[in-house]
Amino acid sequence: MLGMIVFRTLSMFVTLAIISAIVFFLISLPPGDFAESVALSRSINGEPVTPEDIQIMRERLHLNEPLLDRYIWWIKGILTEGDFGMSFRYMTPVTDLIGERMGLTALLLVLTLFITYIIAIPVGVFSAIYQYSLPDYIVTFLGYLGLAIPNFLMALVLLYFSTVVLGIEGVGSVFSPEYQNAVWSFGKVIDLLLHLWVPAIVLGLAGTAGGIRVIRATMLDELNKLYVTAARARGVPERRVIWKYPVRIALNPVISTLGWNLRDLASGAPVVAIVLNLPDIGPLFFQALLDQDMFLAGTLVLFLTSLTVVGTFLSDLLLAWFDPRIRKGVVK
């Protein structure tokens, strides 16, 4: 077990190092750079921009230096000082820009994961136990519907529903107007949760629908095995038969895909944040890509891809803790 943890930890850091190089070079692939983006924006606004101005901006931002040198400088700052560079557009350290929005992003991801699993696990088990019943058909239909509806469309639907039907003010933000500048209190926390349930449901919709299908399929496979039949024949209570073994095994695919779920949630968050006007890293990431703000965009892409690596590492640890067969090497 300890050897597995050490090996996975080392491989995780190696993978992150490779990802950082790929991310930095991919950000640099589109033609042009931040200086040309600024020049185009100024030209659209009627401001005169000369080639000399663009050249001065490139020299000031070190955009004339070779790409490899810029990458080495960037990764050296990350490893030695935790410095992810300076945002070209905002002329602010990248860590400060992301730090201002990371709290809301992390809270939204945790809330979404909680909603996803708290719905997917019991509903998937229920659907498998009552296979081919009316509730099973309803769950199946809703599952396919959840997988088919795009996130941005569901965001607009829930935005209208919460505003018009439920009468919640300021849904397209984090707080209601009366709590916008208020000090933290119990009422402000409740107001925050009332505003976060819409993006949490939107982000977790596809994951919940997929989780229900996976748990249902695995449960159906386990319920037909001999150990379940033998347990019932010995008179073991049905609830214990279901939750003691089949459910635990059915959770393995869900736990093993935790990294993918984190990646899918984080990659879908920018679109939902733009639609709902949420002040998390989504709009910041989108604008950084448009501006070719290399250090900011590279750091955000590195963060999003790191969620998959770290999430997969956590999945391995949870599987080893949850399933004794994996700890003892019976299942690899």
N, C-alpha and C positions, 0 to 999 in steps of 0.2 A: 504493500500500500504506500509506504513512504517512498520507495523507489519510483513508483508511478507518479507520485506528486512532484518529485524532483524533476523527473524527465519531462512531464507536461509543462512545468514551470519554465524550464530552459527552452523547450521548443516554442512556448508562447512568446518569449522575448525575442527569439530568432525570427519568428514569423512577423512580429511587430516591426522589427528592423527592416525586413524585406518590404513589408507593406509601406513603411515610411518612404523608402526610395521610389517605389512604384507610384505612390500618391503624388509625390513632389514632381516627378517627371510628367505624369499625366496632366497635372494642372498647367504645365508649361507647353503642352502640345498645341492648343489652339493658336492660330496666327495672331500676332500683335501682343501687346502687353498692357500693363496698367497705365503707362504714360499715354499710349494711343487712345485708350478708353477715356481718359480724362480730357484729352484734346478733342475727341469727338463730341463729348458731352458739352464742352465749352463752345464748340462751333455751332452746335444745335441751338444754344442759348444766345448766339450772336456775338460771342467774345472772340476777338482775333487771337489765333494761336499760330506761332511760327515754328518751323522745324528746329530753330535754336531753343525755343522753350521746351519742346519735347526732349531734346538732347540733354538739357540742363536737368530736367526732371528725372531722366533715366540715370544720370550720373549721381544725383542726390539719393536716389533709391537703390543704387548699385545694380540696376537692371542691365548694365552693359557688361557686367562680369559674367564669366562662363557659368553655365547652369550647374555644373558639378561643384564649382566653388561655392555657389550660393547654397546648395544642398548641404555640403560639409559644414558650412558656417551655421546653418539652421539646426542640423542634428547635433552639432557640438554644443550649441547653446541649450538645447533640450536636455542633453545628458549631464552637462556640468552645472548649469544654473537654473534649469527648469524654465528657460526663456524660449518661448515659441516664436519670437520675432515681433515686429511692429506691423500693425495694419497700415497699408498704404493710404487707404481712403480716410480712416479716422485718425491716423497718426497717434494711435494709442496702442499700448501693448496688447497682444492678442489674448493673453491670459486675463487681462482686466475685462475685455469685451465679452469673452465667453463666460467668465466668472459671474458677471452681472445677470446672465440668463440661464446659467447651468442649474440653479436651484429649481426654477420652474420646470425646466426640461426633465430633470431627474424625478421630481415629484409626479409629473405627468406619466413618465414611463413606469414608475412603480405602481401608480394607481391603475394604469391600463393593464399591467400584468396581473394585478390582484383581481380586477374585474374579469379578465379573460379566464383565469383558472378557476375562480369561484363559481363561474357559470358553466364552463366547459366540462369540468370533471363530473359533477352530479348529473348534469343533463345527459352527458354521453353514457354514463352508467345506466341511468333510467331508460334511455332509448334502447340500449342493448338488452336489458332485462325484459322489456315489453316490446320485443321485436315484432314488427308487422302490425302493431296496434295503431289506433288513430293518433295517439300522442307521438308515436315513433314517426309516422308519416308527416306530422306537422313539424317535428324537429328537423327531419330530413329536408323538407321544403325550405324552412327558414335557414338551414345551413347552406344550402345552395344559393339562396337569395343573398346571404351575407357574403359569400365568396364572389358573387357576381357584381354587387353594387360598388362602384368606385368610391374611394374615401371622400373625394371632394364633393360628390353628389350627396352622400349621406350627411356630410357636414352642413351643407346648405339646408337639407330637409330638417335636421335636428335644430339648426339655428332658427328656422322659421317656427318650428313646433315649440321650442322653449320660450321664444319671444312672444309669439302671438297667443298660443294656447295656455302656456303656464304663466306668462306675464313676468318672466325674469328679466330684469333690466341689465343692460350692459353685458349681454352674453358674448358679444364679440370682443371681450376684454377679459381681464383676470378678476376684477372687482366691480361691484356696483358703484355708481357715482358717489354715494355717501361714504363708502369705505376706501375710496381711491387714495386719499392722502391721510387716512386715519392711522393711529398707532395700532399695533397688533393687539388683538383681543379675541375672546372666544367667538364673538359675533363675526369678526373679520375672517377667522379660519373657516367658519361655516359658510360664509359668503364665497370664499375661495373655492371650497369643495362644490358648491352649487354651480359655479361657473366652469369647473374642470370636468364635470361628468359628461358634457357634450363631446369635447375632444377625446376623452378617455374611451367612450363608447365607439366613436368613429375609428380610432386607431386600433381598438381591440376587436372590431367586428369580424374581420377576416380571420384573425387568429383564433377567436372563439369558435367560429364556424368550423375551421379546420381542426381544432382540438376536439370538438364534439365528434367529428367523423372518425378521427384516429382512435379515440378512446372507445367508441362504439364498435369499430371493426376489431380492435384487439380484444375487447371484452367478449364479443361473440366467439372469437377463436378460443379463448380460455374457457368459456362456459361449457364448451363441448368436449373438454379433455377429461381423461379418466379420473384424475385426482379430485375433480369437482364431483363427479358421479359417486366416487368412493366416499367422499366426505358426507354427501347427502345420505348415502346408504347407511352410514354409521349413526345417523341421526343428529348430525351437527346442525344447529340452527341456521336457517337460510341466510339471515343477515351476516352471520359470522362466515359462512361459506363464501358469500359474495365479497365482503370487504377485507377478509383476511388475506386472500391469495389472488384471485383474478383481478381485483382492482389495483393491487400493488404492482402486478405485472403489467397491467394496461397503462399505468402511469409512466413506465420506462420510456416509450417513444415521446411522450410529452416532455419529460425531463431532458432527454437527449437533444431535443430541438430548442432548448431554451436560448442558445446562442443565436439561432436563426430568428426566433421571435423578437429578440432584442434588436437585431439588425433590421427586420421588417418594420418594427415600430419606429425606430429612429429614422429610417429612410422615408417612411410615410409621414413623419411628423412635420417636415417643412411645408408640404402642400396643405395639410390641415391647418397649420399655424398661419399661413398666408390667407387662407379662406376665412378663418375665424379671427384674424388680426391679433394673434397671441404674441406677447413679447418674449418668446423663447428663442432658441438658436436657429429656428427654421428660416425666418425672413433674413437674418444675418447671413446665413449660409448661402441663400439664393442670391443676395446682392454681391457677396464676395465672389461667387462664380461669374456673375455678369461683369464685374469690374476686373477680373483676373487678379484679385488681391491675393497673391500667392501664399503668403504666410498664414493669413486668416483662413482662406479656403483649404489650404493643405492641412492645417491643424484640425479643422472641422471634419474633413474627410477621414483623416487619421483617427479621430475620435469615433466616428461612425463605424469604421471598419474594425477598430479595436473592440467595439462592443461584441462583435461576432466572435473574436478570438477569446476574449475574457469570458463571454457567456458560454462558449463551448468548454472552456476549462472548468467553469463552475458546474456545468452539466456533468462532466466526468466525475467530479468530486461528489455531487449529489447522487449520481447513479451508484457509485461505489458504496456510499453510505446507506442508500435506500435498498439496494439489492445485494444480499450476502453472497449470491452466486458470483457476482463480479469481483467482490473483495477476495473470494477464495479461488478465483481463476477458473471457475467452471464455465462462465460465459465471458467472452472477451469481445 
